[in-house]
Amino acid sequence: MMKRVLLLCCIICACRSMAISQTVKPFQLSFLPIINGSPISLNQHYFSTELNDSISISKLKFYISNIVLLNNDKVVYKNTAGVYLLNLEESLNLKFDIPQNLSFNRIQFGLGIDSITNTSGALDDALDPLMGMYWTWQSGYINFKMEGFIGDISKEEKKFEYHLGGYSDKNNAYQLVDLPIQAHSDIQFQMPVDLIFKNVLLENKYNIMSPGTSAVLLSKKIAQSILVK
């Protein structure tokens, strides 16, 4: 009798494990920075027809947060992992599990860190100040960091540094991205770097290093430039 009970328990546990393993599937979001439609790597020169000049990116890091999948206007999945820090030096991919048979046709996510997270005191994992993405308690996190050169790398006046952040009132640089999607497989987003630069460099703004109107405007341009491949 005892052996039968043990055998039954083992079968039930196995069935539960199998059911659990079959209810979710891995899901990946990838971000691909491009110039003239081609992927880029760090510290390489790329000519941009938009700028009629070359661009070299030496650093690209940004936060993605609050990921939500929707079917039409109904939220069908919320990512509970919180915040992801993506770094071109390492990987611009993030992975998590979603329900196996989930139907969705839109995705929303935050580019940066929202005001609640900025003031929650959570300073570990991706939010650890050692990651180089934190200013002070007053200014909060850097949502998006990009550095490099326009044109001749030897000309220091063509060096650019964009550290975009700020979470309070009119200086809130956090951006919500909302995009339609057709496939239910992994999703790749394109980030056309030269289009991001186009209007900013026309104003000769090579450095944005603190919260303010310029940081908010450039953050909006970056969010609006993101496209589903």
N, C-alpha and C positions, 0 to 999 in steps of 0.2 A: 504493500500500500504506500509506504513512504517513498519507494523508488518511483512509483507512478506519479506521486505528487511532485517530486523533484523534477521528473521528466516534463510534466505539464508546465511547471514554472519556467523551466528552461525554454520550452517552446514559446510560451507567452512572451518572455523577455526578448527572444530572438525576433519574434514577429513585431514587437514594439520597436526594436532597434531598426529593423528593415523598413518599417513604416516611416520612422523618423528620417532615416537616410533618404527615403524616396520623396519626402515632402518639400525638400529645398534643393536648390541648384546654385552653383557659383555664378556670380555676375560681376562683370568688370566694366569700369568706366576708364577711358583713356583720353588724355589731353595731348594734342599734337600741335606744337607751335610751328607755324609755316611762314615762309617768305616766298612770294611769287608762286604760291601753291605747293611748294616743296618743303618737306620736313627739314628742320635745322638741328644742329648740335652746338654745344658750347664752344666758344672761342674759335669759331670758323667764320670767314667773311662770306656774306651773301649779298649780291646786288639786288636792289629793290627798284623795280620800274616805277612804283608809286612815289618813291622819294628821289629817284634818279641819283642814288648814292648807295654805298654798301653799308651793311649792318653786321656787327659782331656782338653776340650775347655772351657775357661772361658769368652771369648769374640769373637764374629764374626759379623762384620759389613762391608758392601761394597756398592758401588754405581753401579747402572745399568743405562745406558743412551742411547740415539740415537737408539731407537728400530725401526726396519724396517722389514716389511714382504714382501717377494718376491714370484712371481710365475715364476719359472725358473730363468731367469736373469732380469726380469722386476720388478721394485719396484711398489707394488700395495697399500702399506700403510706405512705412516710415523707417528710415535707417536710424537705429538707436546707438550706433557707434560714436556719433557725435561729430568729431572734427578730424579731417585728414590733412596732413601737410605734404604737399607734392613738391618735388625738387628735380629739376632737369638733370642735375648731376647724378641723380640716382634713378628715379623712376617717376613718370607722370601718370602712373596707373594706380587705381585703387580697387580693391576686391571685397565683396561681401556676399552673403547668401540671401536669396529671395525665394519665396514659395514657388514650387515646381510649375504649377499651372496658372501662374498669375497673368492676368490680362491687363495691359496698360498701353497708353498711347501718348503720354506726356511725362516729362521729368522736370522737377524743380530742384534747385540746389542753391546754396549761398556761396558767393565768391567772397570769402573772408570770414570774419568772426563777428557774430551779432552782439548787440549791446548787453544782453543777458549773460552770455558767456564771458564777455570782457569784464564784467563786474562780479562774477561768481567766485573768484578766488581759485579756480581750478588751474594750477600751474604745473601739470605733469604730462607725461607722454608727449603728444604732438604740441601741447601748449607749454612745454618746458621752456623757460627763457634761454636755456642753453642752445636751443634750436636757432637762435639769432633772429627771431621774429617778434620780439617783445620790446617795446620802448620803456614805458613806466606805467605805474598804476593809473596815472592821470591820463596818459595818451592811449594806453592799451596796446593791442597787437598790431603788427604790420600784416595787413591782409594779403598784399601782393608786393613782391620785391623783384625788380628787374634792373640789371646793370649791364653796361657794355659801351660800345663805341659806334658812332656814325662816321663813315668815311675813313680817313687815315687814322689808324690807331695811335700814331705818334703825336697827334694834336690833342692836347689835354682839353681844349675848349670844346671838343666834340664828344667828350665822355658824358654819358648820361647815367643818372641814378634815380630810380623811381621806387620809393618806399611808401606805399600807399596804405593808409589806415585812418583811424579815428572812429569813434562810436557814439559821440554825444551830439544831440540836436542836429543842427544844420551841417555839422562836420562828420556825420555818419557816412562812412565810405562803403559799408557793407552793401552788397548788391544781390538781389534775387534774380536768378536766371531761370526762365521758364521756356521750354522748347518742346515742340511736337516730335515724336519719334514713331517710326514705323515698325522696326524690327524689335523682337523680344529677346534678341541675343545681346552679346556685349556691345557697348556703345562707344564710339570714338568721336571726340569733339575736336574741331580744328580751331586754332587760335592764330589768326593772321597778324603777325607781329608788325609788319610794315603798315597795315591799315591802322593799327593802334597808334603808331607814331605820327601818322600823317598830319593830323590837325594840331597835335601838341607841339611838334617841331616847327610848324609854321609860326607859332607864337614864341619860338626860341626858349622854350622851357625844357632845359636839360636836367634840371634837378628839382624833384619834389620829395622832401624828406620829413614832412610833418603833416599832421591833420590840417585840413583847410579846404577851401573851395576848389583849388586845383586838384587836390587828391580825390575829391568826390567826383569831379568831372571826368578825370582820366579813368577812375574806377568804372564809371558808367560806360565809357567808350570800350573798355576791355570786355565788360559783361555783354554789351551789345554786339561785339565782334564774334563771340563764340557761336559756332555753327555745328550742327550734327553732320558728320561726314556721310 
